[in-house]
Amino acid sequence: MTTQKTFVAALSGGVDSSVAAAIFVRSGHKVVGATLKMKNCDDTKEKTKACCGLDDNIQARLAADKLGIPHYFVDGRKEFREKILQYAMNEYAVGRTPNPCVLCNFYLKFGALMRFAKEIGAGGIITGHYAIIKRYGSADARIFKGVDDNKNQTYFLCGLTQEQINFSYFPLGELTKPEVRNLAEEFDLPNAKKEESQDACFGYKGETFAQTLSRTFKHPAKQGNIIDENGKILAKHDGIENFTIGQRRGLGIALGSPAFVVSINSISGDVVVSSNPELLLMKTFTASNMNYLDFQTQTLECEVQTRYRQTPQKAVVSKLDNHRTKIELAEPLRAVTPGQALAIYNGDQLIAGGWIDYLTGSK
């Protein structure tokens, strides 16, 4: 980094992105704040606060004013609808459980913002992710877990390209959340005491994300039966998009013992449930649309994550081709879910990512 460069700070309105920007400002860099505009606002009273993001937008502008940096809004509404929301709807429609955050990083946070940064001649983007980038040359940057295990966000970065990583800077990677809070106070940021956002990025009160998507895209729900593993019909349901592998609550049935969703058939509309937890265990599965960041061998003993905040699982990962990989877990894992992102690690380094396929592997 040199003081001659301009950096674009992705300001979400939260404390993390504001502190990340403040660190670069304090270091003497020229910083420009940018906030993605991903949703249209209207006067619908049922919308959740985060659906429009007005409060976050205000907080982002206030943080930029406090830091004395220019601030812009980057229009990502069309891409958000077409690349993120439509994708999520399509996944629900075929019985898979989407992970829109990974694609949102690829298309918007490290896509649209990177394009904006290059348009204004900036040399990189700054984000508040708790991850570490190590640089081994002008075109060789690699992602590692941050020091705060409770805030490790590398899982959501598994879809980034080498170009996006090269162009990015994560100043919070060496910090813990309490240390970031202290810095926010030190910088006297207006959002220093702002609580962590718990809202989904797109939602309405009284609806699940899937239900909101179905209504937004006027997609008819795929109704069907809830059945047991022997095919006995237990109840009717209003749509397969309301279910995910491993789900226990909201099934609307009583089997006398806890029941879980073990499979979803998008053709028949059948949702299979069972009280046998072993049916949720998976030891071998495949992933596709792979993003090999630093996976240099055909087969590697490493660790994988099949969902956020999951303890990394030991596995042997084998390339099937440039797009698909096979994962053989050391121990069976519960509720490996088609449609979710797969992150692959070699120690603390994120080396690949992909998307979990329909579960055809052995249990």
C-alpha positions as CSV (number, residue, x, y, z in Angstrom):
1,M,0.0,0.0,0.0
2,T,1.1,3.5,-0.7
3,T,-0.3,6.8,0.4
4,Q,-0.8,7.8,-3.2
5,K,-3.6,5.2,-3.7
6,T,-7.2,5.9,-3.2
7,F,-9.2,3.1,-1.5
8,V,-13.0,2.6,-1.6
9,A,-14.4,1.6,1.8
10,A,-17.5,-0.5,1.7
11,L,-19.7,1.2,4.4
12,S,-22.7,-0.9,5.4
13,G,-23.6,1.3,8.3
14,G,-22.3,-1.1,10.9
15,V,-19.4,-0.6,13.3
16,D,-17.0,-3.1,11.5
17,S,-17.0,-1.4,8.1
18,S,-16.7,2.0,9.7
19,V,-13.7,1.0,11.8
20,A,-12.1,-0.6,8.8
21,A,-12.4,2.7,6.9
22,A,-11.2,4.7,9.9
23,I,-8.0,2.5,10.1
24,F,-7.1,3.4,6.6
25,V,-7.9,7.1,7.1
26,R,-5.7,7.2,10.2
27,S,-2.9,5.6,8.2
28,G,-2.9,8.5,5.8
29,H,-4.6,6.9,2.8
30,K,-7.2,8.7,0.7
31,V,-10.5,6.9,1.3
32,V,-13.8,7.2,-0.4
33,G,-16.9,5.6,1.3
34,A,-19.4,3.6,-0.8
35,T,-22.7,2.0,0.2
36,L,-24.6,-0.5,-1.9
37,K,-28.2,0.3,-2.7
38,M,-29.8,-3.1,-3.2
39,K,-33.5,-2.6,-2.5
40,N,-36.3,-0.3,-3.4
41,C,-38.0,1.5,-0.6
42,D,-41.8,2.1,-0.5
43,D,-44.4,2.9,2.2
44,T,-45.2,-0.8,2.9
45,K,-45.6,-0.9,6.6
46,E,-45.0,-4.6,6.9
47,K,-41.4,-4.3,5.7
48,T,-38.7,-5.0,8.2
49,K,-36.2,-2.3,8.9
50,A,-33.4,-4.1,7.0
51,C,-35.5,-4.5,3.9
52,C,-35.0,-0.9,3.0
53,G,-31.9,-0.3,5.0
54,L,-32.7,3.4,5.7
55,D,-31.1,3.3,9.1
56,D,-28.0,1.6,7.9
57,N,-27.7,4.1,5.0
58,I,-27.9,7.0,7.5
59,Q,-25.3,5.4,9.7
60,A,-23.0,4.9,6.8
61,R,-23.3,8.6,5.8
62,L,-22.8,9.7,9.4
63,A,-19.6,7.6,9.7
64,A,-18.3,9.0,6.4
65,D,-19.0,12.5,7.6
66,K,-17.2,11.8,10.9
67,L,-14.2,10.5,9.0
68,G,-14.2,13.4,6.7
69,I,-14.4,11.3,3.5
70,P,-16.7,11.6,0.5
71,H,-19.6,9.1,0.4
72,Y,-21.5,7.6,-2.5
73,F,-24.3,5.1,-3.0
74,V,-23.7,2.4,-5.6
75,D,-26.8,1.1,-7.4
76,G,-26.9,-2.7,-7.2
77,R,-30.7,-3.2,-7.3
78,K,-30.9,-4.9,-10.6
79,E,-28.0,-7.2,-9.9
80,F,-29.4,-8.0,-6.4
81,R,-32.8,-9.0,-7.8
82,E,-31.5,-11.0,-10.8
83,K,-28.3,-12.6,-9.4
84,I,-29.2,-13.1,-5.8
85,L,-33.0,-13.1,-5.2
86,Q,-33.9,-14.9,-8.4
87,Y,-31.1,-17.5,-7.7
88,A,-32.5,-18.1,-4.2
89,M,-36.0,-18.5,-5.5
90,N,-34.8,-21.0,-8.2
91,E,-33.0,-23.0,-5.5
92,Y,-36.0,-23.2,-3.2
93,A,-38.1,-24.3,-6.2
94,V,-36.0,-27.5,-6.7
95,G,-35.8,-28.4,-3.0
96,R,-32.4,-26.9,-2.3
97,T,-31.5,-24.4,0.4
98,P,-29.7,-21.4,-1.1
99,N,-26.8,-19.5,0.4
100,P,-27.3,-16.0,-1.0
101,C,-24.6,-14.3,1.1
102,V,-21.8,-16.1,-0.8
103,L,-23.1,-14.9,-4.1
104,C,-23.9,-11.5,-2.8
105,N,-20.2,-11.1,-1.9
106,F,-19.2,-12.2,-5.4
107,Y,-21.6,-10.1,-7.4
108,L,-22.1,-7.1,-5.2
109,K,-19.8,-6.5,-2.3
110,F,-16.7,-7.5,-4.2
111,G,-18.3,-7.2,-7.7
112,A,-20.3,-4.0,-8.1
113,L,-18.1,-2.1,-5.5
114,M,-14.9,-3.3,-7.3
115,R,-16.2,-1.9,-10.6
116,F,-17.1,1.4,-8.9
117,A,-13.6,1.5,-7.4
118,K,-11.9,1.0,-10.7
119,E,-14.2,3.5,-12.4
120,I,-12.9,6.2,-10.0
121,G,-9.3,5.0,-10.3
122,A,-9.1,3.5,-6.8
123,G,-6.4,0.9,-6.0
124,G,-8.5,-1.4,-3.8
125,I,-11.6,-1.8,-1.7
126,I,-11.7,-2.0,2.1
127,T,-14.2,-4.1,3.9
128,G,-15.0,-5.0,7.6
129,H,-14.6,-8.8,7.1
130,Y,-12.9,-10.7,9.9
131,A,-10.4,-12.4,7.7
132,I,-6.7,-12.0,6.8
133,I,-5.2,-11.5,3.3
134,K,-1.6,-12.4,2.8
135,R,0.1,-11.2,-0.3
136,Y,2.8,-13.2,-2.1
137,G,3.1,-11.0,-5.2
138,S,1.1,-8.5,-7.2
139,A,-1.3,-11.2,-8.4
140,D,-1.1,-13.7,-5.6
141,A,-3.2,-12.9,-2.5
142,R,-4.6,-15.6,-0.3
143,I,-7.3,-15.6,2.4
144,F,-6.8,-16.9,5.9
145,K,-9.0,-17.0,9.0
146,G,-9.0,-14.0,11.2
147,V,-7.8,-14.2,14.8
148,D,-11.3,-13.9,16.3
149,D,-12.8,-17.4,16.0
150,N,-16.2,-16.1,16.9
151,K,-16.2,-13.8,13.9
152,N,-14.5,-15.9,11.3
153,Q,-16.2,-14.9,8.0
154,T,-14.0,-16.7,5.5
155,Y,-16.8,-19.2,4.8
156,F,-18.7,-16.4,3.0
157,L,-15.7,-15.5,0.9
158,C,-15.2,-18.9,-0.7
159,G,-16.7,-17.7,-4.0
160,L,-14.3,-14.8,-4.6
161,T,-12.0,-14.8,-7.5
162,Q,-8.2,-14.2,-7.4
163,E,-8.8,-10.8,-8.9
164,Q,-11.3,-9.8,-6.2
165,I,-9.0,-11.0,-3.5
166,N,-6.0,-9.1,-4.9
167,F,-8.1,-5.9,-5.0
168,S,-9.3,-6.3,-1.4
169,Y,-8.1,-5.3,2.1
170,F,-9.3,-6.6,5.4
171,P,-7.9,-4.4,8.2
172,L,-10.0,-6.2,10.9
173,G,-8.4,-9.7,10.4
174,E,-5.9,-9.3,13.2
175,L,-8.5,-7.8,15.6
176,T,-11.1,-9.3,17.9
177,K,-14.6,-7.8,18.0
178,P,-14.0,-6.2,21.4
179,E,-10.9,-4.6,20.1
180,V,-12.9,-3.2,17.1
181,R,-15.5,-1.8,19.5
182,N,-12.7,-0.1,21.5
183,L,-11.4,1.4,18.3
184,A,-14.8,2.7,17.3
185,E,-15.0,4.5,20.6
186,E,-11.4,5.8,20.1
187,F,-12.4,7.1,16.6
188,D,-15.6,8.5,18.2
189,L,-17.7,6.9,15.5
190,P,-21.4,7.6,15.7
191,N,-22.3,3.9,15.4
192,A,-19.7,2.8,18.0
193,K,-22.4,1.3,20.2
194,K,-24.6,0.0,17.4
195,E,-25.7,-3.6,18.0
196,E,-25.0,-6.4,15.6
197,S,-27.6,-6.7,12.9
198,Q,-29.8,-9.7,13.1
199,D,-32.1,-8.9,10.2
200,A,-32.1,-10.7,6.9
201,C,-31.2,-8.5,4.0
202,F,-34.5,-9.0,2.4
203,G,-37.7,-9.8,4.3
204,Y,-41.1,-8.9,5.6
205,K,-42.6,-9.3,9.0
206,G,-44.5,-12.5,9.4
207,E,-42.8,-14.2,6.4
208,T,-39.9,-16.5,5.9
209,F,-37.3,-15.5,3.3
210,A,-38.6,-18.2,1.0
211,Q,-42.2,-17.0,1.4
212,T,-41.2,-13.4,0.6
213,L,-39.3,-14.6,-2.5
214,S,-42.4,-16.7,-3.7
215,R,-44.6,-13.6,-3.4
216,T,-42.0,-11.2,-5.0
217,F,-41.6,-13.4,-8.0
218,K,-45.2,-14.6,-8.1
219,H,-43.9,-18.2,-7.9
220,P,-46.6,-20.8,-7.1
221,A,-45.6,-22.9,-4.1
222,K,-44.9,-26.6,-4.8
223,Q,-47.4,-28.3,-2.4
224,G,-47.3,-31.9,-1.4
225,N,-47.2,-34.4,1.5
226,I,-45.1,-34.8,4.5
227,I,-44.3,-38.5,4.7
228,D,-42.3,-40.8,6.9
229,E,-39.4,-42.9,5.6
230,N,-41.8,-45.7,4.8
231,G,-44.0,-43.5,2.6
232,K,-46.8,-43.1,5.0
233,I,-48.6,-39.7,4.6
234,L,-48.5,-37.7,7.8
235,A,-49.8,-34.3,6.7
236,K,-50.1,-31.9,3.8
237,H,-47.8,-29.0,3.4
238,D,-48.0,-25.6,1.7
239,G,-44.7,-25.6,-0.2
240,I,-41.3,-27.3,-0.3
241,E,-39.6,-23.9,0.0
242,N,-40.7,-23.9,3.7
243,F,-38.4,-26.9,4.5
244,T,-34.6,-27.6,4.7
245,I,-32.6,-30.7,5.5
246,G,-32.3,-31.2,9.2
247,Q,-35.2,-28.9,10.0
248,R,-37.0,-29.8,13.3
249,R,-39.4,-27.0,14.1
250,G,-42.5,-25.9,12.2
251,L,-43.2,-29.3,10.7
252,G,-46.8,-29.3,11.9
253,I,-46.7,-33.0,12.8
254,A,-46.3,-35.1,16.0
255,L,-44.6,-38.5,15.9
256,G,-44.1,-38.8,19.7
257,S,-40.4,-38.0,19.4
258,P,-38.4,-35.3,17.6
259,A,-38.7,-35.5,13.8
260,F,-36.4,-34.0,11.2
261,V,-36.6,-33.4,7.5
262,V,-34.3,-35.9,5.8
263,S,-35.1,-35.3,2.1
264,I,-37.2,-33.1,-0.2
265,N,-38.5,-34.2,-3.6
266,S,-39.1,-31.3,-5.8
267,I,-40.9,-33.4,-8.4
268,S,-43.6,-35.0,-6.2
269,G,-43.5,-32.4,-3.6
270,D,-42.9,-35.0,-0.9
271,V,-41.0,-33.9,2.2
272,V,-39.6,-37.0,4.1
273,V,-39.3,-36.7,7.9
274,S,-37.9,-39.2,10.4
275,S,-37.2,-39.6,14.1
276,N,-34.1,-41.5,13.3
277,P,-31.2,-39.1,13.5
278,E,-28.9,-41.5,11.7
279,L,-30.7,-40.7,8.5
280,L,-29.3,-37.2,8.6
281,L,-25.7,-38.4,8.7
282,M,-23.6,-38.1,5.6
283,K,-20.0,-39.2,5.2
284,T,-19.4,-38.8,1.4
285,F,-20.9,-36.2,-1.0
286,T,-20.0,-34.1,-3.9
287,A,-19.8,-30.4,-4.7
288,S,-19.9,-28.6,-8.0
289,N,-19.1,-25.2,-9.6
290,M,-15.8,-25.3,-7.7
291,N,-13.7,-22.2,-7.1
292,Y,-10.1,-23.5,-6.7
293,L,-8.1,-20.7,-5.1
294,D,-5.0,-22.6,-3.9
295,F,-5.8,-26.3,-4.3
296,Q,-2.7,-27.6,-5.9
297,T,-3.0,-31.4,-5.7
298,Q,-5.6,-33.9,-7.0
299,T,-6.3,-35.2,-3.5
300,L,-5.8,-33.5,-0.2
301,E,-6.4,-34.2,3.5
302,C,-7.9,-30.9,4.8
303,E,-10.9,-29.5,6.6
304,V,-14.3,-28.4,5.3
305,Q,-17.3,-26.4,6.4
306,T,-20.7,-27.1,5.0
307,R,-22.4,-24.1,6.8
308,Y,-21.4,-21.0,8.7
309,R,-20.2,-21.3,12.3
310,Q,-19.7,-25.0,11.9
311,T,-16.6,-26.5,13.4
312,P,-14.3,-27.4,10.5
313,Q,-14.5,-31.1,9.7
314,K,-11.6,-33.3,8.7
315,A,-12.0,-34.7,5.2
316,V,-10.2,-36.0,2.2
317,V,-11.1,-33.8,-0.8
318,S,-10.5,-35.1,-4.3
319,K,-10.9,-33.2,-7.6
320,L,-13.2,-35.0,-10.0
321,D,-12.6,-32.4,-12.7
322,N,-12.2,-28.6,-12.9
323,H,-15.8,-28.1,-11.7
324,R,-16.6,-30.9,-9.3
325,T,-15.0,-32.4,-6.2
326,K,-15.7,-35.4,-3.9
327,I,-15.6,-35.0,-0.1
328,E,-15.0,-38.0,2.2
329,L,-15.5,-36.9,5.8
330,A,-13.4,-38.5,8.5
331,E,-16.6,-38.7,10.6
332,P,-20.3,-38.6,9.4
333,L,-21.7,-35.1,9.5
334,R,-25.3,-34.2,10.3
335,A,-27.6,-32.4,7.8
336,V,-25.2,-31.8,4.9
337,T,-27.6,-29.7,2.8
338,P,-27.8,-29.4,-1.0
339,G,-27.5,-25.8,-2.2
340,Q,-25.3,-24.7,0.7
341,A,-21.8,-23.4,0.1
342,L,-18.8,-25.7,0.8
343,A,-15.6,-24.0,2.1
344,I,-12.3,-26.0,2.0
345,Y,-9.4,-25.1,4.3
346,N,-5.8,-26.2,4.6
347,G,-5.1,-25.2,8.2
348,D,-6.2,-21.6,8.5
349,Q,-6.1,-20.9,4.7
350,L,-9.2,-20.9,2.6
351,I,-8.2,-22.9,-0.5
352,A,-11.4,-23.6,-2.4
353,G,-15.2,-23.2,-2.4
354,G,-18.1,-24.8,-4.1
355,W,-21.8,-25.8,-3.9
356,I,-23.1,-29.0,-2.2
357,D,-24.9,-31.2,-4.7
358,Y,-27.9,-33.4,-4.3
359,L,-26.8,-36.0,-1.7
360,T,-25.9,-39.0,-3.8
361,G,-22.9,-40.1,-1.6
362,S,-22.9,-42.9,0.9
363,K,-23.9,-42.5,4.5
